[in-house]
Amino acid sequence: MPDRPEIVCICGSVRFADEMRAANRDLTLAGVIVVAPGEADGLITEEQKTALGTLHLRKIDLADRVLVVNPGGYVGESTRREIAHARATGKPVSFTAPA
């Protein structure tokens, strides 16, 4: 058994919140530490959106790997930026559906 559990950062469009919660649950039950996008009830400002995007890049930095939740193969602009960041920092990236 490793010294610590694997850390996985979930990425994906907010439109897939239910699917990301399911991935979080499944990974957690498998003994993985999960970091995921923050959720907001209601509208957020552009400033908050920018801050959350930057925060999520730091979450990727903490992770051992990234799991992109992309039903139907959809990957939006923000998620593409997160994938590029993960790859630039040497993090393996996998997808729940072919991209």
N, C-alpha and C positions, 0 to 999 in steps of 0.2 A: 504494500500500500504506500502511495506517495506521501511525502511529508505534509502536503496540503492538497486539498481537492483542486481539480482543474477550475479555472475561471473562464467563463464564456460571456462575451458581450453580445447581446441581441441587438440587431439593427433592423430597420424596416420602416415602412410608411405608417403614419398614425392611423391610416384607414384599416390597417391590419392589427389593431390593438387586441382584439380577441385572440387572434392567432399567435401573437407575441406572448400573451398571458399563458396560453396553452403550452407554448415552447418553454417558457419560464418554469411552469409547473413540472413538465416532464423532465427537464434537465435537473431541477432541484431534487425531485424524487430519485433521480439517478445519482445523486451525491455531488452534483456540480454547483459551484458558486456562480450565481447569475447576476450580471449587471445589465440593466435594461434602460431604455429611454424613459425619461420622466413623463408623467401624465398630468394633465391639467383639466380641471372641470370648467369648461367654458372657453371663451376666447382668451388669447394671450396677445400681448403687444409684440411688435416687430423686435423691440429691444430684448424682450424675454425670449423670443424665438431664437435670436442670435446667441444669447447667453446659454440657452439649453443646448444648442448645436455645439458650441465650444465645450461645454461640460461633457457632452456625449463623446467627443473626441478624447477627452481625458479618461473616460471610462474604457474606451478601446485600448488606451495605453496600459491600463491596469490588467487587461485580459490576456489570457494565453492564446485565445483564438476568438474569431467572430463568426456568429451564425446570422445570416441574413434571412429574415422571414419574408418571402416574396411569392405569395400565392399567384398562380398564373404567370409567373416569371416577371412580374412588375417590379422595377427598381427605379425609384424617383431620384430627383436631383440631389437631395440631401443624403440619401442612402448611397448614391454613387460617390459622393464626397467622402463619406465614412469608409467605404470600401477602399478607395484610393489611399486614405490615411492609414488604414490597417495594413495594406500591402506595402506601403512606403516604410512602415515601421517593422516589417517582417512578420506580421501576424497572419496565420493561415485564415482563409475565408472560405466558408461553405454556405450553401444555399438550401432552403427547404424545397425549392422547385428549380428546374433549369432556368438559368437567366438568359 
